[in-house]
Amino acid sequence: MKKKSKSSESYKENLFDKDDVIYQYTSKQAEEDGILIDLTNVSSEIKNSPFNYATANLINKGYLKEEKYAVANILDLIHQAFLIMQKGTKNFTQPDYFFSGKIELPNGEMQEIFIEQNETGKFTIMLPEDR
């Protein structure tokens, strides 16, 4: 059995054929509608992470400061999400497409989050009610 790499590339697998899809609302469309935030535009450090989007509802829970992204807080969000994903895949040996866990928000409160693979092969971090 071939061992999968740790990159998000190992998760790319089409669950449906193009003929099976009736309608697709893309992450790019959701970004244009203000539902998703493209994390790769926040910091160059995020470009190589397995995450490329977070929901606006999650970002509004302390990841903005005076209408600007609080980069250190967002990097902490990425780190916490990465740890949830690492645990859920048994240190990336068992790939999966969905994860859930608790993070500490910038205000110190604990918050459940979902992490789900999107059509780009990377992952979106969201609140449970955003799913």
N, C-alpha and C positions, 0 to 999 in steps of 0.2 A: 504494500500500500504506500502510495506516494504521500509524503508529508507536505501539507500546504504551507505557503509562506505566510508571514505575519502581516503582509500588506493588505489593504482593502481589495486589491486585485484578486485575491484568492476567494473573495465572496461573490464575485461577478458570475452569476449564473442566471439565465433567463428561466423564470418559472412558467412563462406563457409564450406561445408563438405570437407573431404579429397578428395573425388571423383570429386569435382568441380575444384580443383586446377590443372592447367596444368603445371605450372612451378613456383618455389618459389626461389627467391634470398634472402637468410637470412641476417640478420644484422651481424651475425658472418662472413659470406662470405664477406660482404661489409667492415667489419673491416679488414679482412685479405688482401683485395685489397687496403686498405688505404683510402677508401671513408668515413668510419665512425670511430669515436674515442670512445672507451669505457670509459665513464666518471667515472664509478665505480672504475677504476684503478687509477684515478687521486687523489682521496681523500676518506677516509673511511666515511666522512660526507655525501657523495653522495649516498652511498649504500641504504639508506632508503628513498631516494627521488623517485618521480614517473618517473624520467628521467634516462636512462642508456646510451644513445648515443647522440652525436652531430656530424654534418658533419665536415669533415676536412676543407672544405672551410670556415665554420663559425669559427672554432678554429683558423684558420690562420688570422683572423681579430683582432688580439691583445691578444689572449689567450695563446700565446707562448712567452716566453722570453728567448732568447739565447738557442733555441732548447729544452727548458724545459717548462712544463706547468706552467702558471701563476695561481697558485691554487686560490688565492684570487679573481682574475678576473673570473675564471670559477665558483666559488661559487656565485659570483654576477650574472653571466649568469643564473645559476640555480634558483636563487631567483627571477630574473625578469621573467623568463619563468613560474615559479610557480604562480606569480601574474597574468600573462595572463591567465593561466589555471584556477585559482580561480575565476577570473572575468567571464570567458567564461562558467563556470559551475554553476554560481550563488552560489558561496561559496560551491562548490562540492555537490550541491543538484540535479543537472541535468547533469549527466555524458555525455561526448562526446568523440569523437575519433580524432578530428582535431581542432586546434586553430591557430589563427594568431594574431600578435600584433607587437608593436615596442619596441625595447630595446635600451639602450644606450651602445654602444661599449666602450671598454677601452679608446679609443682616444676621446671620447665625442660625436662622430657622432651617429645619430639615424639610426637604421636599422630595417627593417621589418623582422620578422622571422615566420616560420611555426613550429608548434609542432604537431606531428602525432604519433598515437599509432603504435607500431611495433609488430611483432609476439610474443614477450616475454610478452606482456601485459603492458609493460612500454612504455615510450615515447622517441622519437628522436627529437632533436632540430635542425633546419636546416634553411638555406637561402631559399627564394622562388625558386631560380633557381636550387636548389638541389633536388627538389621534383620529 
